[in-house]
Amino acid sequence: MEGDQMNNSEVQKPLVDEVIYPDIEPGIINRALIESSYLKDVHRGEGRRLHQLEPVVLEKIRTLRLEFNNILRIDHLWILPNLTKLCLNCNKIETIENIDMLTNLKDLNLSFNFIEKIENLDTLVNLEVLSLFNNKIEAIENIDMLNKLVIISLGNNLIDTVEGVSINQIRIK
């Protein structure tokens, strides 16, 4: 009887390692998530399997898609200095933060999150496309430094005025 109890306790995972509800547990941006998303998106079939045998060179990653991961907070992206496209749409992000080091970024998609304020984009001087569709943004602000911005998507937010946008920033084509 005592031997049976020992075997059962040895087999059980520690509570910390157990994910109870993987579909609703918050996602965390870490190296493992970055690498798995990169491998899933870039390589298909046999190419993916072969590429998994080699280490991922983070400096070579230009595009990263982290959609539908229940991410609450943007973090750990400093390990991707050459990123030009970042998709974080369809998560649970509330604040734009920790992306100031991504100065090569040209395309940022933060649609379908819970963002309330446009902020912390000043260093993204190469940003051309910014999608903030379907968030909780109330004002258009803090985009003055984005001189290369060509497309901004702000539909389905709580914005009821275009105050804060100068006529020089609007390009009608």
C-alpha positions in Angstrom: 0.0 0.0 0.0 2.8 2.4 0.9 4.6 1.6 -2.4 1.5 2.4 -4.4 1.3 5.9 -2.7 4.9 6.6 -3.5 4.4 5.7 -7.2 1.4 7.9 -7.5 3.2 10.9 -6.0 6.2 10.4 -8.2 4.1 10.4 -11.3 2.1 13.6 -10.4 3.4 16.8 -11.8 4.0 19.7 -9.5 1.1 22.1 -9.5 3.1 25.0 -11.0 3.9 22.9 -14.1 0.3 22.0 -14.7 -1.7 24.1 -17.1 -5.4 23.6 -16.2 -7.1 25.6 -18.9 -4.7 26.2 -21.8 -7.3 28.1 -23.8 -7.8 30.8 -21.2 -4.5 30.9 -19.3 -2.6 34.1 -20.1 0.2 33.8 -22.7 3.6 35.1 -21.9 6.0 36.3 -24.6 9.2 34.3 -24.0 11.9 32.7 -26.1 10.0 29.4 -26.5 6.9 31.2 -27.7 8.9 33.4 -30.1 10.8 30.4 -31.5 7.7 28.2 -31.9 5.7 30.9 -33.6 8.6 31.7 -35.9 9.0 28.0 -36.9 5.3 27.5 -37.4 4.9 30.6 -39.6 8.1 30.5 -41.7 8.6 26.8 -42.5 6.1 24.2 -43.6 6.2 20.4 -43.7 9.6 18.8 -44.1 11.3 22.2 -44.1 10.0 22.9 -40.6 11.1 19.5 -39.3 14.6 20.0 -40.7 14.8 23.6 -39.4 13.8 22.5 -35.9 17.1 20.5 -35.8 19.0 23.8 -36.0 18.9 26.6 -33.4 16.8 29.6 -34.3 19.0 32.7 -34.9 16.9 35.5 -33.3 18.8 38.2 -35.2 17.5 36.8 -38.5 13.9 37.0 -37.6 12.1 39.8 -39.5 8.5 38.9 -39.1 6.8 37.5 -36.0 3.1 36.5 -35.6 1.9 36.0 -32.1 -1.9 36.1 -32.7 -4.4 34.3 -30.5 -2.0 33.6 -27.6 -3.9 35.3 -24.8 -0.9 37.6 -24.3 -1.5 40.1 -21.5 1.7 42.1 -21.7 4.3 42.9 -24.4 7.7 41.9 -23.2 11.0 40.2 -24.1 11.1 41.5 -27.7 14.5 43.1 -27.2 16.0 39.8 -28.4 14.7 40.6 -31.9 16.6 43.7 -33.0 15.9 43.3 -36.7 12.1 42.7 -36.5 10.3 44.7 -39.2 6.8 43.2 -38.8 5.1 42.3 -35.5 1.5 40.9 -35.3 0.1 40.8 -31.8 -3.5 41.0 -32.8 -6.3 39.1 -31.1 -4.7 38.9 -27.6 -5.5 40.6 -24.3 -3.0 43.4 -24.3 -4.0 46.5 -22.4 -0.9 48.7 -22.8 1.5 49.4 -25.6 4.9 48.9 -23.9 8.4 47.4 -24.2 8.7 47.9 -27.9 10.9 51.0 -27.9 14.0 49.0 -28.9 12.3 47.8 -32.1 13.5 50.7 -34.2 13.4 48.7 -37.5 9.7 47.9 -37.1 7.7 48.9 -40.2 4.4 47.1 -39.5 2.7 46.8 -36.1 -0.6 45.1 -35.7 -2.2 45.4 -32.2 -5.8 45.0 -33.4 -8.5 43.2 -31.3 -6.9 43.8 -27.9 -7.9 46.0 -24.9 -5.6 49.0 -25.5 -7.0 52.3 -24.1 -4.2 54.7 -25.1 -1.8 55.2 -28.0 1.6 55.5 -26.3 5.2 54.4 -26.3 5.6 54.6 -30.1 8.1 57.5 -30.3 11.2 55.4 -31.1 9.5 53.5 -33.9 10.6 56.1 -36.5 10.4 53.6 -39.4 6.8 52.6 -38.7 4.7 52.7 -41.8 1.6 50.6 -40.9 -0.1 50.8 -37.5 -3.2 48.8 -36.9 -5.1 49.4 -33.7 -8.5 48.3 -34.9 -11.1 47.2 -32.3 -9.5 48.3 -29.0 -10.7 50.8 -26.4 -8.8 53.9 -27.6 -10.6 57.2 -26.9 -8.2 59.7 -28.5 -5.8 59.9 -31.4 -2.6 61.0 -29.7 1.2 60.4 -29.5 1.7 59.7 -33.2 3.5 63.0 -34.1 6.9 61.4 -34.3 5.8 58.7 -36.7 6.8 60.6 -39.9 6.9 57.5 -42.1 3.4 56.3 -41.1 1.3 55.7 -44.2 -1.5 53.6 -42.9 -3.2 53.8 -39.5 -6.2 51.7 -38.7 -8.3 53.0 -35.7 -11.8 51.7 -36.6 -14.1 50.3 -34.0 -12.6 52.2 -31.1 -14.1 54.8 -28.7 -12.8 57.7 -30.7 -15.4 60.4 -31.4 -13.1 63.3 -32.7 -10.0 63.7 -34.9 -8.5 66.3 -32.5 -4.8 65.7 -32.1 -4.3 64.9 -35.8 -2.8 67.7 -37.9 -3.6 68.2 -41.5 0.0 67.4 -42.4 -0.4 63.9 -41.0 -3.3 63.1 -43.1 -2.4 62.0 -46.7 -5.4 61.5 -48.9 -4.7 59.2 -51.9 
